[in-house]
Amino acid sequence: MLSRRKFIQLGAGSAVTIALSGCSTSSKLGRPAAPASPSSSSSSSSTIPQPLVAGGQRTLVIVQLNGGNDGLNSLVPADGRYRDARPTLAIPEAELVALKGMNEWSLHPQLAPLSKYWDAGQVNFLPGIGFSDPNHSHFVSLDRWWRADDLTAPTGWLGRSITDGAVKPLYATALGSAAPMLIGDHYQPAVVLQPASFTFPKTIPGDRLQTMTSPLSHDPLLALAQRSLASTIEAVASFATVKDSNVSDSGGDVPDREGGFDLVEGLDVAARLVIGDVGARIVVVSVGGFDTHSNQLATHKVLYDDLAKGIDGFLTTVAAAGRADETLLVTTSEFGRRVGENASGGFDHGAGGLSMMFGPMVVGGVLTTVDLGNQLDGDVRPVLDPRTMYTACLDWIGADAAAALGKRYDELNLIAV
């Protein structure tokens, strides 16, 4: 069983390669994490993906914005109290991106590429998402999001939904850092920090590795290690078919990226996993840089440009492959920022944040609202439990939401089909 400290360490990307060491985090585990390691990635297009009929299974992609994204400067409210609280850091009205038919909210200018998904009814915004009793600690808040607020659980909310230990090694894949939300009793995710390095050393002959996996030992622990190695060999071979990219590296312009990823790169790799024949059904892309205590305006120009281009490129790629109808993309962050700006050109840790859901299947619109006249000690008051979004995600991939979350959370209808 995972300790709480180990669970948080995995989320910080500090986990060692479990499969190659022949170890596992639980004696129940049938599959280990594949070797850790980032890369380059995606292309973006202004063409709006249209729903396409295609066979195959549904996929879920989660974009984790580590650090605590400022929802109020992403989806900007028309409420005048927003500008009162942010005399120097509010987005100028002339720069805001209007949303057709919507007067209460606008987009940050760098998120303009996402407005066409609004026009097509293929995105919903969830301002004020967060647990009703928030915590300002990164570690505690991430832990709660990963475990669906059950801090006694040794597994993540998505990991608990994977009950078949015989699924493909890349079925659940974390890109950019480890993803504790994918940790389960029956399956451990592949963790890819550096796609170019997601392979075995050239000094180890492949045929030698294969001989180490069979015949299966009568010793249960050694047999587990052999199965782990076999799973890792399969993961490496499958990933090699999708990891190449024609997009050049960002040159380090995006700050604080775990493993060197930016979102354009990470979501390009995610798109390749989704449309490739490798059995990937759940992909988590983690990026950092959103802990904007200072210099937020300049930092957001870079971060949101990366976010918008990454999402646009991903959705365009899966649509071109005929997979738009089968692919749901959502964004998460551990909390939002405070309503009022600080003295350093930024915002301190807050409560209610912002999530977005993309795809032809979503119920489009701004589905929640926040009242800046009813703050929680200077924070956006949480109005939507994250487990409501989790329930929709689990329903989408055909998992048992009640079993994974303890019960269903049906506060809002977020998906139309």
Secondary structure, 3 states (H helix, E strand, C coil): CCCHHHHHHHHCCCCCCHHHHCCCCCCCCCCCCCCCCCCCCCCCCCCCCCCCCCCCCCEEEEEEECCCCCHHHCEEECCHHHHHHCCCCCCCHHHCEEECCEEEEEECHHHHHHHHHHHCCCEEEEEEECCCCCCCCHHHHHHHHHHCCCCCCCCCCCHHHCCCCCCCCCCEEEECCCCHHHCCCCCCCEEECCHHHCCCCCCCCHHHHHHCCCCCCCCHHHHHHHHHHHHHHHHHHHHHCCCCCCCCCCCCCCCCCHHHCCHHHHHHHHHHHHHCCCCCCEEEEEECCCCCCCCHHHHHHHHHHHHHHHHHHHHHHHHHCCCHHHEEEEEECCCCEECCCCCCCCCCECCCEEEEEECCCECCEECCCCCCCCCECCECCCCECHHHHHHHHHHHCCCCHHHHHCCCCCCCCCECC
